[in-house]
Amino acid sequence: MVSENKNDSIQARGQENSSLPNPTEWPFDGLEKVASCPVCGGTERSTVHLGLTDRIFFCAPGAWTLYRCDTCHCGYLDPRPTPQAIGLAYAEYYTHTAPQEEVFLSSSTFIGRRLVTLRNGYLNARFPHLALKPSHRLGFRLMDYFPQTRALAERDVRHLPEPVAGARLMDLGCGSGAFVRRALSLGYAAEGLEFDSQAVAAGIGKGLPIREGSLPRTGLESGSYDVVTLSQVIEHLHDPLAALQEIHRLLKPGGVFWLATPNMDAPGHSHFGPDWRGLEPPRHLVLFSAKALRLALERTGFSDIEFKPPGAVSQWLWSSSLRISKNARLGTPIELPSDLTKLAGREDRLSLTDPVAGEELVVVARKS
């Protein structure tokens, strides 16, 4: 959790940030008030940041205030864009492009790059349909000696079980379908749903089974999926509890739900304050703490809730945060100083044993 003195520091830096140039305002008729916490309904809250602006894609006008719920500790914008107006914030969003071959996160580690045969052997043992090459048959056993690579390899396959014949998977908010392609290679009968029509067209153009739609009104059949995945989506939704209820409806009894989202209590948030990459105003409407996410899952009928190590993602997120602090555009080369590189590495090692201490929250749960 972010301590009181750290939270005060974050708030102070948010006030400093409010002086940043803001040439245009969000349309007044495209705003809505948030009277209570979107997760627990609590009305007591603390100000975390004032004057947040879009310094990632530089396409969303307006300045935004982030609050923290005093009860469940989730963060949320108030006021925020209405569902009808939110598209204004996505004019330059990355999901518009055609799907590329999804990069293995585990390739970013020393072992993942230099002993790729071990990583491939590990994943091939987990998913015989995958058949990655080159591969070493001892990879599954030896990966225990390389926990960072193993954590990211599991993240690459979203901690999923080996599918039984005909197991159906739905990736909600699939973008142009990169993980749908990965899940098909794992042996799942995989599909995707995406609200961005350009991304859907790009994925279909590559022959991927994705369709246009959105949460919480997917229009999909109840109890029809063995697995549902939701990567970096729930923070974008106006009603996250309704979305989780819909996902619960879509799953078969005992079905698996996998989710990843920024961690409101991430050390990077404490360090970078309003420059932290996980904020992404105003596209990120709700930021979960571990407490809030567990509460939301329990309230919508999920059980066997288990947080998983997010893997070594801190250096990338911290580099992105440093770029934001410099008001630099996407693609601008940014080198993380050695002291921050060491701190990021320490955080990643801690998250191997304390998964809720990382930059992201990754959780697996089951439909009760």
N, C-alpha and C positions, 0 to 999 in steps of 0.2 A: 504494500500500500504506500501511497505518497504521504509522507508525514506532514503535520501541520506546517512546520517551518518551510519545508520544500514547497508545499502548496502555496504558501504566502509568496515565495520567490517566483513561482510560476505566474501568479496573479499580477505581481508587480511588473514582470516582463511583458505580460499581456497589455498592461496599461501603456507601457512604453511603445509597444507595437501599434497602438491605436493612432499614433501620429504619422504612420506610413501613408503615402499618397493613395487616395481612393477617388479616381476621377469620375466614376459614375456610381449611381445608387441602384440597388435592386428595386424593381418596380413595386410600389407600395401595395398595389392590389394583388401582388404575387407573394405576400407574406402572411404567415399565420402565427398566432401566439401558441405557446406550449404551457398550459396552466399547471401541469404536474409531470412527474417523471414518467417517461414512456415505458419503463420497465416495471416499477413497483407502485406507481401512482402517488408517491410521496410529494409533498409540496414544499418541504424545507430544503433549501439548497444554498450553495456557496458559489460565488463567481470565481471562475478559473482564469479565463482570458477575455479581454475586451478588444474590439477592433481587429479581429482576425480577417485577413483577406486571402484571396486565391493567389498564392505565389507558387503554384505548381504548374497549372495549365494557363494561368493568366487570362482566363476567358469569362469567369463569373464576376459580375459587378457586386458591389456592396461590402459592408463590414459587419462582422458577426460576433456574438457573445456566446461563450461556452460556459455552462453551469455544471456543477457536480451535485448530484443528489446526495443529501446528507444521510439517507437511509441505506441505499444499495451501492452508492458511490459511482454509478454510471455518469457519463457526461452527455450533455445534450445541448443543441443550439436553441435559443429562444430570443427573438422570433426566428423562424426558419422559412425557407421557400415552401410554397404550397405544392401539392402533387401536380397541379396543373402547370406551374411555372418552373419546376425544378429542371426541366430540359435545358433551360438557359445556361445551366452550370456545366453541361456536358458537350458544348459546341466543339471542343477540341479533344474529347476524351479518346483514350487509346484503343477502346474496343472496336472502333470503326474499321480497323484494318483487317486484312485477311489473316487467317491463322497460320502461324509459322510452326515448325516442329518444336514442341515444348521442350525447353532446356531443362536438364536435370539439375535441380538445386545442389544435389550432392557432388556435382562436378566442380563446385566452387571451393571445395576443401582440398587440402594438399593431397590426401589419399585418393579422393575422388578423381583428381586430375591425373595422378601419376600411377595409381594402381586401379585403373578403371575396370580391369578384369575381375578384381575382387568385388567391387561394387555391383557389377553386372551379374556375377555369380550369386551374390546375395539376393538380388531382386529376382533372378531366374528361379532360385529355389523357392522363393515366396510365391511366384506366379509362373508356372511352367509354360503358359501360353506366350509369355513375353519374349523369350528366346533372344535376349540381347547378346551381341557379339562385339569384341572378344569377351570370353567369360572363363572364370576359373571355378572349378567344382568345390574348392574349399572356401569360397567367398562367404558362404553363410556362417561357417564356424569362425573364420578369422575376423569378421566384421565386429565381433565383440571387443576386439582390441582397438577399434577406431570408433568410439562412441559418437563423435561429431558427424562423421560421414554416415554412420548408420541412422542417426536421427534425421538427417536430411534425406536419406534414401527412403525412409518411411514416410517422410513428408511428401516426397515425389509421388508416392502411390496413395497418399492421403490415409495412411494407416488402415487400409482396407483389408479384409480377409480375402483369401483366394476364393473366387466365385464358384458356386455350384453351377451345373449346366443350366443355361437359360436365365441366370440371375440378371435382373434389370437394375440399371443405375440411371438416375437423373441428376445432372449437374445443373443447378439453378443459377441463373446469372452467369451463363457459360461464356460470355463474350463471343468470340468467333469460333470457339469450339476446341481450343488446344487441349484441355483436359478430357473432353469427350474422345478425342483421338487416342489419348493415353489410355483411358479406361477400356476402349475397344481392344487395344493391344494387350491389356491385362486379362481379357477373356470375358468381360462384361458385355451384356446387350445394353450399350450405353446410348443415352440421348441427352440433349441439352435444351434449355429454355432460356431465352434472352430477350430483354425489352428493347434493345437497340436494333432497329430494323436494318441499319447498315451492317452491323456485325453479323446478324442472321444471314443476310444475303451473301456476305463474304464466306461464312462457314458452309452454307449450302453450295456455294460455287466450288468448294473443295470436296464436295460429296459427303459432308458430315450430316448426321441425323439431328439437326437442331431446328427449333421453331420459335416463332415470336410469341412472347407472353411475359407476364410479370407476377411477382408476389404482391399480395397474398391470393389474388384471384387467378390461379393458373389454368383452370378449366380442365385439369388432368383427372384421371380416374382414381377414386379412393382405393387404398390398399393395393396399389399396383406395382410398387417398387421395393426391391430388397435393400437398396442403398440410395440415399439422397445426399449430395454434397453441396456445400455453400461456401465458396471461397471469396473472402473480401467483398461481401455483398450486404450482410445484415446491417452494417453501419450506415448504409445508404438508404435504408427503408424508413418510411414515416411511422409504420406500425410494426415493430419487430415481433411483438407477441402474436399478432395475427398471422405473420409469416411463419412463425414456428408452429402455430396451430395447423396451418395448411400443410406444412411438411409432415407433421405427425399424421395427418389424414392420408397423405399420399403413400406412406410406408405400410408395408405388410406388418402384421404382428411380429415383434422381435426384430424388425428391420433396423438397419444401421444408419445413423445420421452423423456426418462429419462436417465440421464448421471451423473456419479460421477468420479471425478479425483482429484489428489492432487492440492492444492492451492499454486501457486508460491509465493504468498504474505502471506503465513501462518506465524503466530507468531513463530511457532516452527522452521521455516526456519531461521528467524532472530536470534533465540536463539542458535540453534545448528549449523548453517552454513553448512559446507560440510558434517557434520555427520547427517543431517536431513534425516529421513527415506523416505520422498517423492521424493528424488533425484534419487535413484536407478540407477546409471549409469552402463552400457550404455543401459539398457533396456528402461528407460524413455528418449525418444528422444525430446519430447516437453512438457513443463510444462506451464499450462495456468494460467494467471491472470483472475480475473473476467471480466476485460475489454476485454481481448483477446477472452475469451470464448463467451461472448455476441456478439462480432463482428463476430466471426466465424459462430455462429448460424444464425445471421441475413443475412450474405452473402450467406448462403446456403439455404435460403428460409424459415426459421423457425420464428414463431411469438409467442406471449403470453409467452415470456421467463420469468420464475420465478425461482429465486434461493431459495432453501429450506435449513433449518437448517441441518447441517450434523450430529447432535447428539453428544453425549459425547464420542468422539473418541480420544481426545487429549492425555489422559493419556497413552493409548496404543501406540500411535505414538511417544510420547516423550520417553517412556520407550524403544522402539525400537531404537530411535535415540541415547539414552544414551548407549545402547549396541553397536551400531556402533562406537561410540566414543571410546570405549574400545577395538575395533577390536575383539569382542567376536562373537562366532558362534550363529546361530539360535538355540533357545532352552536354551541358557544360562540364568539362573535366574538373573533378573535385578530388583532391587527395586528402584523406583523413589524417590528421597529425598522429604521430606515433603514440602519444599519451592516450588519445581517444581510441586508437586502434587496440591498445592494451586493455582499456576499460571495456570496450565492446566484446573482446574475446573473453574477458572475465565474466561478463554477463551471460554470454552464450554457454560457458561451462556451468554456471550456476543453474541455468534453465534446464540442463540435463537431469538434474535431481529435483528441481523445483520449477515445474513447467509454467506456473503462473507468474514467474519472475522475469519472463522474457519480454521482448518487444511486441509479440503477438500472442493471442490466446488461440490454442488449437484444441479442439475437444471432440471426443467421440461419445455418442450416446445411443440408446436404443429406445424404440417405441415400446412402451409398457404393454 
